Amino acid sequence: MKLRYIIAGILFVIPLVYYLPLPLYNRVNPELGGLSFFYWYQIVGLLVTTVTMVLGALLLRG
Amino acid sequence: MLLGIYGWIVFLVLFGVFVFLGFYGSRWRRADLSTLHEWALAGRRLGILLAWFLIGADLYTAYTFIAVPELAYTSGGLAFFAIPYVAITFPIALLTMSRLWTVSRNKGYVTAADFVRDRFNSGTLAILIALTGVVAELPYIALQIVGMEAALDVMLYGYFSSIHLVSEISLIIAFIILAAFTFTSGLRGATLTAIFKDAVIYSSLIILLAVVFLTNPHAFSQALASDPKALTLPPVASSAFLSLAIGSAIALYLYPHAVNGSLSADSRQNLRWATSLLPLYGVGLAFITLLGILIYAFPSALNVIKLFGSSGALLVVPTLVVQELPAPVAGFALLGIFIGGLVPAAIMAIASANLLTRNVVKEFKRDMSPKGEATLSKWLSAVIKFIALAFVFAISAEFSIELQLLGGIIILQTTPAVFLGLYTKWFNKYGLIAGWVAGMFSGVYLTLVANHFGLLKSSTYAIPGIGPVYIGLTSLAINVVVAIVGTLMAIALGYKTQSEVKEEELQKLM
């Protein structure tokens, strides 16, 4: 197995790792513009997911 | 009345544009639409941007505008399971759809069941997978119709004494138009209208959020102060939250319409790029979900919702639109919600029709010509739309999201044959069939028990020691265990799988 496939695989697992520890982000503070941490942590995760996926797709190219 | 006359004019004019684009699709990138891959897969020629719009069209549906905000309004933070759902579904898509795309291009497949048939050398299994897809798609299409009705209810309020009757007649008219252009333009019409729909929706959402926060900069803190249950997720709901997210994430790309969208991409790498950029759609979904909580900061909109009694929670987004935006802009946004149900319904019906044609009818009528296949699919896609319409008039769910989750419980049972099948041919066809039977029966049975054999209002079932868990995931676990045990027994009895798909056909174009 080539190294780039392994790295791509790790990148694709990051979103799952980000969202699984629910007790860590299921809280009110720190708030952002009045919004609980619970919500904005998850929205930031979508941007994290996009970045990891684009990098993963880049590694799989070819 | 809630929507002024200028709002109506904008709505109707733009609906005219929508219908024109739908029919114009047949002339766009002109080709012989009497073949199935041209009609149903737009000739497999969609680049990054078009594939992104088309697959994204399956995300921005009535599920997003109506069902998830409804859940946020009634249950607060639980609705946010939709965010990890969309974040996790795309990595899964990237790992599965690029292989399915490659093998489909190599072997001329149009559906996932085409692949399963060759992979496990079983027509029976392919028929089961195809029928599962068609049945799972019905409640999902029904949800689109519920969403369109919600937009109409708000628009018609005050104009007619019997809103219900007028909205049902309007829906039937809209579906006749939709059936006509799907018939003539196929996926091309759906792609063009998907771009139009998303442009309308993106701009409406930005305008709505700008107005909401300009008129009330403290909307979030106010809303969370008047709806404290929404501050975070109650810990008892943790298992439901995570299992709904993961179950939905696995389910999305098993749906026939998502497979269909993926197979229409013009290259494997473009499909990967499009899929990688799709989580961005989720940001819009997150803000639309938050509207179900933000509405608590807008007393006038809350009062309107109460006018509609028990079905009011469905109307969170349409109500905010008519209460907070000037009539012409509100008409524009309501059109977005309306065609936001119509376009996905068209794509879903096309995908279901392909399955019925290729994997059920053709299984018994091997000599069907390519032209015959396309003609049959066109007619079936029209029939399916009206079956879904009848389904909505006949069935009712307490929360509209349950319709989508019910579809998920059903479609998840195709995971071993399709997703695992893309990576291994170890499974035996009899083992997979046994797993499917166990998964399907346990899924239906647990759903009936969870709802006390009545109105659909829950799709979780409490597992001792864990808490409420999405039934789709529980029955998938049963399915996989039975499939593994069944395969081991088949191996012990000396059965061997004769796969007609070679490993390299999944990896590169031959």
Chai-1 contact restraints between the chains, C-beta under 6 A:
chainA,res_idxA,chainB,res_idxB,connection_type,confidence,min_distance_angstrom,max_distance_angstrom,comment,restraint_id
A,F12,B,P91,contact,1.0,0.0,6.0,A-B,restraint_1
A,P15,B,A87,contact,1.0,0.0,6.0,A-B,restraint_2
A,P15,B,I88,contact,1.0,0.0,6.0,A-B,restraint_3
A,P15,B,P91,contact,1.0,0.0,6.0,A-B,restraint_4
A,L16,B,I88,contact,1.0,0.0,6.0,A-B,restraint_5
A,Y19,B,P84,contact,1.0,0.0,6.0,A-B,restraint_6
A,L22,B,S238,contact,1.0,0.0,6.0,A-B,restraint_7
A,N26,B,T232,contact,1.0,0.0,6.0,A-B,restraint_8
A,N26,B,L233,contact,1.0,0.0,6.0,A-B,restraint_9
A,R27,B,T232,contact,1.0,0.0,6.0,A-B,restraint_10
A,V28,B,L231,contact,1.0,0.0,6.0,A-B,restraint_11
A,V28,B,T232,contact,1.0,0.0,6.0,A-B,restraint_12
A,G33,B,F220,contact,1.0,0.0,6.0,A-B,restraint_13
A,G34,B,F220,contact,1.0,0.0,6.0,A-B,restraint_14
A,G34,B,S221,contact,1.0,0.0,6.0,A-B,restraint_15
A,L35,B,F220,contact,1.0,0.0,6.0,A-B,restraint_16
A,S36,B,L231,contact,1.0,0.0,6.0,A-B,restraint_17
A,S36,B,T232,contact,1.0,0.0,6.0,A-B,restraint_18
A,F38,B,T232,contact,1.0,0.0,6.0,A-B,restraint_19
A,Q42,B,F80,contact,1.0,0.0,6.0,A-B,restraint_20
A,Q42,B,I83,contact,1.0,0.0,6.0,A-B,restraint_21
A,I43,B,A286,contact,1.0,0.0,6.0,A-B,restraint_22
A,G45,B,A87,contact,1.0,0.0,6.0,A-B,restraint_23
A,L46,B,A87,contact,1.0,0.0,6.0,A-B,restraint_24
A,L46,B,P279,contact,1.0,0.0,6.0,A-B,restraint_25
A,L46,B,G282,contact,1.0,0.0,6.0,A-B,restraint_26
A,L46,B,V283,contact,1.0,0.0,6.0,A-B,restraint_27
A,T49,B,A87,contact,1.0,0.0,6.0,A-B,restraint_28
A,T49,B,P279,contact,1.0,0.0,6.0,A-B,restraint_29
A,T50,B,P279,contact,1.0,0.0,6.0,A-B,restraint_30
A,T50,B,L280,contact,1.0,0.0,6.0,A-B,restraint_31
A,M53,B,S276,contact,1.0,0.0,6.0,A-B,restraint_32
A,V54,B,S276,contact,1.0,0.0,6.0,A-B,restraint_33
A,A57,B,R272,contact,1.0,0.0,6.0,A-B,restraint_34
A,A57,B,W273,contact,1.0,0.0,6.0,A-B,restraint_35
A,A57,B,S276,contact,1.0,0.0,6.0,A-B,restraint_36
A,R61,B,Q269,contact,1.0,0.0,6.0,A-B,restraint_37
